[in-house]
Amino acid sequence: MNCNKNASFTIEGSSLLPCSKKHFNFHLSRMNFQIIKGTVYRLDHTPCCGAVVQITQVDIATHAATPLGYAITDKAGRYVFSLQAQPDMKYELSVFAPLITD
């Protein structure tokens, strides 16, 4: 089993309008411990400081959603989560634009 598997996706800055929210669904590999990290960028491709990234666990059978936590992006637009992935769950990232912009 390859423990260094990486996947990434890009969210255009125009999708992160003030007071808006975006959802991104993904499935994790069968490894129990997962690290999810990324960077949020503005429309002009500069890092987005102060955006909120929330992770939610969704039961595949019942569709019940449970928020697991959130992270606020740093000055470089970076966030990181660690979690114990469950095989019968899917995970959703929600990205919220910063309330205060420079």
Backbone as JSON, one array per atom type, in Angstrom:
{
  "sequence": "MNCNKNASFTIEGSSLLPCSKKHFNFHLSRMNFQIIKGTVYRLDHTPCCGAVVQITQVDIATHAATPLGYAITDKAGRYVFSLQAQPDMKYELSVFAPLITD",
  "N": [[0.83, -1.17, 0.0], [0.58, 2.17, -0.85], [1.57, 4.77, 1.05], [1.98, 7.41, 0.54], [0.19, 8.68, -1.11], [-1.14, 11.31, -2.97], [-3.58, 13.79, -3.62], [-5.09, 16.47, -5.31], [-6.96, 19.51, -5.74], [-8.13, 22.47, -7.4], [-9.56, 25.51, -6.44], [-11.2, 28.11, -7.86], [-10.74, 31.6, -7.29], [-12.97, 33.21, -7.79], [-15.05, 31.7, -6.96], [-15.14, 32.03, -4.28], [-16.79, 34.13, -3.0], [-17.64, 36.95, -0.87], [-19.38, 36.04, 2.1], [-20.19, 33.59, 1.09], [-20.43, 30.03, 0.49], [-18.82, 26.99, -0.27], [-18.94, 23.56, -1.27], [-17.02, 20.55, -1.23], [-16.74, 17.3, -2.09], [-15.15, 14.25, -1.12], [-13.51, 11.05, -1.15], [-11.7, 9.11, 1.14], [-8.7, 7.15, 1.34], [-8.23, 3.7, 2.47], [-6.58, 3.83, 4.67], [-6.33, 4.43, 8.15], [-5.48, 6.83, 9.5], [-5.47, 10.12, 8.4], [-4.12, 12.96, 6.73], [-5.12, 16.07, 5.79], [-4.48, 18.71, 3.79], [-4.11, 22.02, 2.49], [-4.27, 24.92, 0.34], [-5.85, 28.03, 0.16], [-6.75, 30.29, -2.32], [-7.11, 33.67, -3.52], [-9.05, 35.35, -6.1], [-7.16, 36.68, -7.65], [-5.04, 35.0, -7.48], [-3.49, 35.21, -5.17], [-2.58, 34.27, -1.81], [-5.26, 33.45, 0.43], [-5.95, 34.77, 3.33], [-7.52, 34.04, 6.4], [-9.8, 32.68, 5.52], [-12.33, 30.21, 6.12], [-12.2, 26.76, 6.54], [-14.14, 24.01, 6.68], [-14.57, 20.68, 7.85], [-16.62, 17.92, 7.26], [-18.14, 14.88, 8.2], [-19.86, 12.41, 6.44], [-22.3, 9.98, 6.59], [-22.47, 7.25, 4.5], [-24.61, 5.47, 4.16], [-26.87, 6.55, 5.6], [-26.79, 9.24, 5.09], [-26.38, 11.1, 7.05], [-24.94, 13.96, 8.38], [-22.02, 15.02, 10.08], [-20.37, 17.58, 11.54], [-16.87, 17.83, 11.85], [-14.85, 19.59, 12.48], [-13.01, 22.68, 12.06], [-10.78, 24.86, 10.23], [-8.86, 27.84, 10.16], [-7.51, 29.72, 7.6], [-4.02, 30.54, 7.34], [-1.65, 33.32, 7.02], [-0.49, 32.63, 4.64], [-2.51, 31.39, 3.35], [-2.9, 28.74, 4.0], [-4.18, 25.59, 5.3], [-4.79, 22.85, 7.57], [-5.82, 19.54, 8.42], [-6.18, 16.72, 10.57], [-7.33, 13.4, 10.78], [-9.19, 10.46, 11.75], [-10.03, 8.31, 9.4], [-13.09, 6.81, 8.39], [-14.29, 3.81, 6.94], [-16.92, 3.62, 5.96], [-17.8, 6.13, 5.47], [-18.06, 9.37, 3.9], [-16.33, 12.4, 3.15], [-16.59, 15.91, 3.5], [-15.52, 19.04, 2.43], [-16.02, 22.35, 3.29], [-15.72, 25.6, 2.19], [-15.4, 28.8, 3.38], [-15.58, 32.19, 2.6], [-13.41, 34.84, 3.78], [-14.58, 36.98, 6.43], [-13.58, 39.45, 6.91], [-11.68, 41.43, 4.82], [-8.54, 42.43, 3.43]],
  "CA": [[0.0, 0.0, 0.0], [1.34, 3.41, -0.95], [1.12, 5.72, 2.08], [2.28, 8.76, 0.12], [-0.72, 9.05, -2.17], [-1.59, 12.69, -2.89], [-4.58, 14.25, -4.57], [-5.33, 17.89, -5.1], [-7.88, 20.2, -6.64], [-8.01, 23.92, -7.34], [-10.81, 26.26, -6.34], [-10.99, 29.45, -8.39], [-11.09, 32.66, -6.35], [-14.3, 33.75, -8.06], [-16.0, 30.86, -6.24], [-15.12, 32.41, -2.87], [-17.33, 35.46, -2.82], [-17.97, 37.19, 0.54], [-20.6, 35.42, 2.65], [-20.58, 32.42, 0.3], [-19.92, 28.76, 0.99], [-18.68, 25.97, -1.32], [-18.74, 22.21, -0.75], [-16.21, 19.67, -2.05], [-16.83, 15.94, -1.55], [-14.03, 13.37, -1.48], [-13.39, 9.79, -0.43], [-10.34, 8.88, 1.62], [-8.24, 5.76, 1.19], [-8.55, 2.84, 3.6], [-5.71, 4.07, 5.82], [-7.1, 5.05, 9.22], [-5.05, 8.19, 9.81], [-5.36, 10.95, 7.19], [-3.79, 14.38, 6.86], [-5.69, 16.82, 4.68], [-3.95, 20.07, 3.84], [-4.28, 22.72, 1.24], [-4.12, 26.37, 0.31], [-6.96, 28.76, -0.46], [-6.26, 31.47, -3.03], [-8.07, 34.66, -4.0], [-9.23, 35.39, -7.55], [-5.9, 37.14, -8.27], [-4.06, 33.94, -7.2], [-2.73, 35.47, -3.96], [-3.13, 33.48, -0.71], [-6.44, 34.0, 1.08], [-5.83, 34.7, 4.77], [-8.76, 34.19, 7.16], [-10.9, 31.84, 5.04], [-12.63, 29.1, 7.03], [-12.38, 25.47, 5.88], [-14.8, 23.09, 7.62], [-14.64, 19.3, 7.4], [-17.82, 17.24, 7.73], [-18.21, 13.45, 7.91], [-21.2, 12.06, 5.98], [-22.56, 8.55, 6.56], [-22.87, 6.87, 3.14], [-25.91, 4.79, 4.2], [-27.97, 7.38, 6.09], [-26.54, 10.62, 4.65], [-26.29, 11.96, 8.22], [-23.71, 14.75, 8.36], [-21.49, 15.4, 11.38], [-19.18, 18.44, 11.43], [-15.74, 17.34, 12.65], [-14.01, 20.7, 12.9], [-12.7, 23.68, 11.04], [-9.49, 25.53, 10.31], [-8.82, 29.18, 9.55], [-6.26, 29.8, 6.83], [-3.01, 31.46, 7.84], [-1.3, 34.41, 6.09], [-0.14, 32.03, 3.34], [-3.71, 30.72, 2.83], [-2.81, 27.3, 4.26], [-4.94, 24.94, 6.36], [-4.45, 21.43, 7.73], [-6.65, 18.72, 9.3], [-5.84, 15.31, 10.69], [-8.51, 12.68, 11.25], [-9.25, 9.01, 11.59], [-11.03, 8.06, 8.35], [-13.96, 5.64, 8.56], [-14.53, 3.27, 5.6], [-18.32, 3.77, 5.53], [-18.1, 7.56, 5.48], [-17.39, 10.25, 2.95], [-15.94, 13.62, 3.83], [-16.93, 17.1, 2.74], [-14.89, 20.29, 2.82], [-16.76, 23.57, 2.99], [-14.81, 26.74, 2.26], [-16.11, 30.05, 3.59], [-14.75, 33.36, 2.35], [-13.15, 35.62, 4.99], [-15.53, 38.05, 6.69], [-12.84, 40.7, 6.82], [-10.65, 41.35, 3.79], [-7.59, 43.57, 3.45]],
  "C": [[0.88, 1.24, 0.0], [0.8, 4.42, 0.05], [1.36, 7.16, 1.69], [1.38, 9.23, -1.02], [-1.23, 10.48, -1.95], [-2.65, 12.95, -3.94], [-4.82, 15.72, -4.28], [-6.36, 18.4, -6.08], [-7.75, 21.69, -6.41], [-9.39, 24.54, -7.3], [-10.51, 27.67, -6.83], [-11.46, 30.5, -7.38], [-12.47, 33.23, -6.56], [-15.38, 32.92, -7.37], [-16.11, 31.27, -4.79], [-15.55, 33.85, -2.69], [-17.65, 35.68, -1.34], [-19.32, 36.59, 0.91], [-21.08, 34.24, 1.82], [-19.92, 31.18, 0.9], [-19.87, 27.78, -0.18], [-18.42, 24.63, -0.66], [-17.92, 21.39, -1.74], [-16.23, 18.3, -1.39], [-15.62, 15.12, -1.99], [-14.08, 12.12, -0.64], [-11.93, 9.6, -0.06], [-9.97, 7.41, 1.44], [-8.51, 4.99, 2.47], [-7.6, 3.0, 4.79], [-6.52, 4.78, 6.89], [-6.76, 6.52, 9.44], [-4.83, 8.97, 8.51], [-4.92, 12.36, 7.57], [-4.3, 15.05, 5.59], [-5.17, 18.24, 4.81], [-4.12, 20.72, 2.49], [-4.05, 24.21, 1.41], [-5.31, 26.97, -0.4], [-6.38, 30.03, -1.07], [-7.41, 32.39, -3.42], [-8.14, 34.59, -5.52], [-7.94, 35.8, -8.27], [-4.73, 36.2, -7.99], [-3.11, 34.27, -6.05], [-3.36, 34.65, -2.83], [-4.27, 34.21, 0.0], [-6.34, 33.76, 2.59], [-7.21, 34.86, 5.41], [-9.96, 33.45, 6.6], [-11.11, 30.7, 6.03], [-12.87, 27.85, 6.19], [-12.94, 24.52, 6.94], [-14.8, 21.69, 7.03], [-15.83, 18.62, 8.08], [-17.76, 15.79, 7.3], [-19.66, 13.11, 7.55], [-21.31, 10.54, 5.89], [-23.11, 8.18, 5.19], [-24.27, 6.25, 3.14], [-27.06, 5.72, 4.56], [-27.91, 8.82, 5.63], [-26.51, 11.6, 5.83], [-24.92, 12.65, 8.22], [-23.32, 15.17, 9.77], [-20.28, 16.3, 11.17], [-18.09, 17.93, 12.37], [-14.86, 18.47, 13.17], [-13.78, 21.66, 11.76], [-11.31, 24.23, 11.27], [-9.62, 26.89, 9.65], [-7.48, 29.29, 8.85], [-5.32, 30.84, 7.41], [-2.68, 32.52, 6.79], [-0.94, 33.89, 4.71], [-1.33, 31.28, 2.74], [-3.78, 29.24, 3.13], [-3.72, 26.85, 5.4], [-4.51, 23.49, 6.43], [-5.43, 20.79, 8.72], [-5.96, 17.37, 9.44], [-7.08, 14.62, 11.25], [-8.35, 11.2, 11.06], [-10.38, 8.72, 10.6], [-11.8, 6.78, 8.64], [-14.34, 5.12, 7.18], [-15.96, 3.46, 5.08], [-18.76, 5.23, 5.53], [-17.47, 8.23, 4.27], [-17.17, 11.57, 3.68], [-16.18, 14.81, 2.91], [-16.16, 18.28, 3.3], [-15.8, 21.42, 2.4], [-15.8, 24.72, 3.18], [-15.65, 28.01, 2.35], [-15.14, 31.2, 3.36], [-14.53, 34.12, 3.66], [-14.22, 36.69, 5.17], [-14.87, 39.41, 6.58], [-11.74, 40.53, 5.79], [-9.76, 42.59, 3.87], [-7.88, 44.54, 2.34]]
}
